[in-house]
Amino acid sequence: MSIPLSVMLFVSAMAQEPFEDDPETPRYLTTKEVAALLRVRERKVYDLAAAGGIPYRRITGKLLFPRTEILAWIEGGGGAESPERPEVLTGSHDPLLDWAVRESGSGLATLWNGSLDGLDSFAAGRAALAGLHIPEEADWNVRTVAARGMRGSVLIAWVTRARGLVLSGRAGEEVRCISDLRGRRIAMRQPGAGATALFDKLLSKEGLATTDLIPSAELARTESDAAAAVAAGEAEAALGIEAMARQFHLPFLPLVRERFDLLIDRRAYFTDRVQMLMAFARGDALRRKADAMGGYDLSETGHVRWLSP
């Protein structure tokens, strides 16, 4: 559900009025008033406030919303001429997210094309959400997203997950670090994948390059593809996640803890499909599944990591 044109026009007109000087106009809105302005249920306003995605104040236990900040927040969410995004989740593949999209009944379409290609698709308006795990100097995703200068979007933490080498039985006995991969057959990820960016960084740190490795016949485009290639004997190793190593009963050498975040269009956040996914993410079913899969930390799931101007 996008913010209706009539609401946007109303907000644009109201934003010109001198609220601070009019004693008859309240400076703060109630949850009910914000819900009426956005034409959503009050529950959605509470959910957005809990995620830190909307400006509010908590006074004596009650939520109040600064009128001028709310109007600026709505206008920052996209102008009336902005087209509605397709209900597509693109970007990097995460098995837990893949499962949650189906299990929640959200009905979101998925296109797993890697973090950087997913970010490009999101920036071009071809998707409502993008899964990202792009390595940075001291963090993941935030500086990369901010540098794109996008408006009307929010970066929300999905999971932190264990990333390392998924190994064949023999390689599991012989590989103890990245440098031990020299001359071995490796399941490589596609250009633009967050795993590719991280792998290049890890190889460079050890004085290696992809030319020092033997690539498997086909690129692995998802986390499950990477582990499956090792399990099938098509590769001796792949840079993968612990959850997939466990699923295929393969040795796993942990290397880093990485953040996997969801970049969400601010208007799309209010749609029923996205709300179904986010509500499911707060439930016990997701945590039970994460525990069963292994290698996941959900302690920050749902936290706002970055909010566009």
C-alpha positions in Angstrom: 0.0 0.0 0.0 1.5 3.3 -1.1 0.6 6.7 0.4 -2.4 8.0 -1.6 -2.0 11.0 -3.9 -4.7 12.8 -1.9 -2.7 12.4 1.3 0.5 13.7 -0.4 -1.3 16.8 -1.7 -2.9 17.4 1.7 0.6 17.1 3.4 2.2 19.4 0.9 -0.4 22.1 1.5 -0.3 21.6 5.3 3.5 21.8 5.3 3.2 25.4 4.2 1.2 26.5 7.2 2.9 28.1 10.3 2.0 25.3 12.8 4.3 26.7 15.5 2.4 30.0 15.5 -1.1 28.6 15.6 -2.3 27.8 19.1 -5.3 25.9 17.7 -3.1 23.4 15.8 -1.6 20.7 18.1 2.1 20.2 17.7 1.8 16.5 18.3 -0.4 13.9 16.8 -1.8 10.8 18.4 -1.4 7.3 17.1 -4.9 7.4 15.9 -4.4 10.7 14.0 -1.2 9.4 12.3 -3.0 6.2 11.3 -5.9 8.3 9.8 -3.4 10.5 8.0 -1.6 7.5 6.4 -4.8 5.5 6.0 -3.4 2.5 7.8 -4.4 0.6 10.9 -3.1 1.9 14.2 -1.2 -1.4 14.7 1.0 -0.5 11.7 1.9 2.8 13.3 2.9 1.1 16.5 5.0 -1.4 14.4 6.8 1.3 12.5 7.5 3.2 15.8 8.9 0.0 17.3 11.2 -0.4 14.3 12.4 3.2 14.7 11.1 4.0 11.2 9.0 7.0 12.1 9.7 10.1 14.3 7.9 9.9 17.6 8.3 10.8 21.3 7.4 8.6 24.3 5.9 10.8 27.1 4.6 9.1 30.3 4.4 5.9 28.4 2.3 7.3 25.5 3.5 7.7 21.9 3.2 11.2 20.5 4.2 12.2 16.9 5.7 15.7 16.2 3.4 17.0 13.4 6.1 18.9 11.4 8.5 15.8 11.6 5.7 13.5 10.5 4.9 15.7 7.5 8.6 15.9 6.5 8.9 12.1 6.9 6.0 11.5 4.6 7.3 13.9 2.0 10.7 12.2 2.2 9.0 8.9 1.5 8.5 9.8 -2.2 6.6 12.4 -4.2 3.3 11.9 -5.8 4.9 11.2 -9.1 7.0 8.2 -7.8 5.7 5.0 -9.3 4.7 2.2 -7.0 7.4 -0.5 -6.8 6.7 -4.1 -7.7 6.3 -6.4 -4.7 9.7 -8.1 -5.3 12.4 -9.0 -2.9 15.8 -9.0 -4.7 19.4 -9.0 -3.8 21.4 -11.6 -2.0 20.1 -15.0 -1.0 19.6 -16.0 2.6 18.1 -19.4 3.3 16.3 -18.3 6.4 14.8 -15.3 4.6 13.8 -17.5 1.7 12.0 -19.8 4.1 10.4 -16.9 6.0 9.0 -15.3 2.8 7.2 -18.6 2.0 6.2 -19.6 5.6 4.8 -16.1 6.4 2.5 -16.3 3.4 3.6 -12.8 2.3 3.4 -13.7 -1.4 6.5 -11.6 -2.2 8.2 -12.5 -5.4 11.9 -13.2 -5.0 14.8 -12.7 -7.4 18.2 -13.7 -5.9 20.7 -11.8 -8.1 23.4 -10.8 -5.6 23.9 -7.8 -3.3 25.2 -5.3 -5.7 22.9 -6.2 -8.6 20.1 -6.2 -6.1 21.1 -2.7 -4.9 21.1 -1.5 -8.5 17.6 -3.0 -9.1 16.3 -1.4 -5.9 17.8 2.0 -6.9 16.1 1.7 -10.3 12.7 1.1 -8.6 12.4 -2.5 -9.9 12.0 -4.0 -6.4 10.5 -3.0 -3.0 13.2 -4.8 -0.9 16.8 -5.9 -1.3 18.8 -8.3 0.8 22.4 -7.1 1.3 25.6 -8.3 2.9 28.2 -5.9 1.4 31.6 -5.8 3.3 32.9 -2.4 4.3 36.0 -1.3 6.3 34.3 -1.4 9.7 30.7 -2.5 9.0 28.4 -3.9 6.4 26.0 -2.3 4.0 25.4 1.1 5.7 28.0 3.3 3.9 27.4 1.6 0.6 23.7 2.3 0.8 24.2 5.8 2.1 26.6 6.6 -0.8 23.9 5.9 -3.3 22.0 9.0 -2.2 18.6 7.2 -2.2 15.6 8.7 -0.5 12.5 7.2 1.0 14.2 4.0 2.2 15.2 2.3 5.4 17.9 -0.4 6.1 16.6 -2.9 8.7 18.7 -5.7 10.3 17.7 -9.2 9.3 20.4 -11.4 10.8 24.0 -11.8 11.6 25.4 -15.1 10.3 28.5 -17.2 10.4 30.4 -17.0 7.1 33.4 -19.2 6.2 34.5 -22.1 4.1 32.2 -25.0 3.3 34.5 -27.9 2.6 34.5 -31.4 1.2 35.4 -34.2 3.6 39.0 -34.4 2.4 39.5 -30.6 2.3 38.0 -30.4 5.8 41.0 -32.3 7.0 43.6 -30.3 5.1 42.3 -26.7 4.9 42.9 -24.6 7.9 43.0 -21.1 6.4 42.3 -19.2 3.2 45.9 -19.7 1.9 45.3 -23.5 1.9 42.9 -23.0 -1.0 45.7 -22.4 -3.5 45.4 -24.8 -6.4 42.1 -26.3 -5.2 38.8 -26.4 -7.1 36.4 -23.8 -5.7 32.7 -23.1 -6.3 32.8 -19.4 -7.2 29.9 -16.9 -6.7 28.7 -14.5 -9.5 30.1 -11.0 -10.0 28.1 -8.5 -7.9 27.5 -11.0 -5.0 28.4 -9.9 -1.5 30.2 -13.3 -1.1 32.3 -12.5 -4.1 33.3 -9.1 -2.7 34.2 -10.7 0.6 36.1 -13.6 -1.0 38.2 -11.2 -3.1 39.0 -9.3 0.1 40.0 -12.4 2.0 42.1 -13.7 -0.8 43.9 -10.4 -1.2 44.7 -10.3 2.5 46.5 -13.6 2.1 48.3 -12.5 -1.1 46.1 -14.6 -3.3 43.9 -13.9 -6.3 41.2 -15.9 -8.1 43.8 -17.0 -10.7 45.5 -19.0 -7.9 42.3 -21.2 -7.7 40.6 -23.6 -10.0 36.9 -22.4 -10.5 34.2 -25.1 -10.7 32.3 -25.4 -14.0 29.3 -23.3 -13.0 28.8 -20.2 -10.8 26.9 -20.7 -7.6 24.2 -18.1 -7.5 22.7 -18.9 -4.0 24.0 -20.1 -0.7 22.4 -23.5 -1.2 24.0 -23.7 -4.7 27.4 -23.1 -3.3 27.1 -25.9 -0.6 25.4 -28.2 -3.1 28.4 -27.9 -5.5 30.7 -29.0 -2.7 28.4 -31.9 -1.6 28.2 -33.1 -5.2 32.0 -33.2 -5.6 32.0 -30.4 -8.1 34.3 -28.3 -5.8 36.5 -28.9 -2.8 35.4 -25.6 -1.1 33.1 -22.6 -1.3 32.7 -19.4 0.7 29.4 -20.1 2.3 27.4 -19.9 5.5 27.3 -22.4 8.4 23.6 -23.1 8.0 24.2 -24.6 4.5 27.2 -26.6 5.7 25.1 -28.1 8.3 22.2 -28.9 5.9 24.6 -30.8 3.6 26.6 -32.3 6.5 29.8 -30.8 5.4 32.8 -29.5 7.4 32.8 -25.7 8.0 35.7 -23.4 8.8 34.3 -20.1 10.3 36.0 -16.9 9.1 33.7 -13.8 9.8 30.4 -12.8 11.3 28.5 -10.8 8.7 25.4 -8.7 8.7 22.6 -9.4 6.3 20.2 -6.5 6.1 17.0 -5.6 4.2 16.8 -2.4 2.3 13.1 -1.5 2.2 11.3 1.3 0.3 9.6 3.4 3.0 6.2 3.4 1.2 6.4 -0.3 0.5 7.0 -0.9 4.2 3.3 -0.2 4.7 2.1 -2.8 2.2 0.3 -5.9 3.5 2.9 -8.3 2.0 5.9 -6.5 3.6 4.0 -6.2 6.9 3.3 -9.9 6.9 7.0 -10.7 6.5 8.0 -8.2 9.2 5.4 -9.5 11.6 6.5 -13.1 11.0 10.1 -12.0 11.7 9.1 -11.0 15.3 7.6 -14.4 16.0 9.0 -17.5 17.7 8.8 -19.6 14.5 11.6 -17.7 12.9 13.8 -18.1 15.9 13.2 -21.8 16.2 14.0 -22.2 12.5 17.2 -20.2 12.9 18.3 -22.3 15.9 17.6 -25.5 13.9 19.6 -24.2 10.8 22.5 -22.9 12.9 25.0 -20.1 12.5 22.4 -17.3 12.9 22.1 -14.5 15.4 18.7 -12.8 15.5 19.3 -10.5 18.5 19.1 -7.3 16.3 16.4 -8.5 13.8 14.1 -5.6 13.0 16.4 -2.9 14.2 16.8 0.2 12.0 20.4 0.4 10.8 20.1 3.4 8.5 17.3 5.8 7.5 17.4 7.9 4.4 17.1 11.7 4.6 
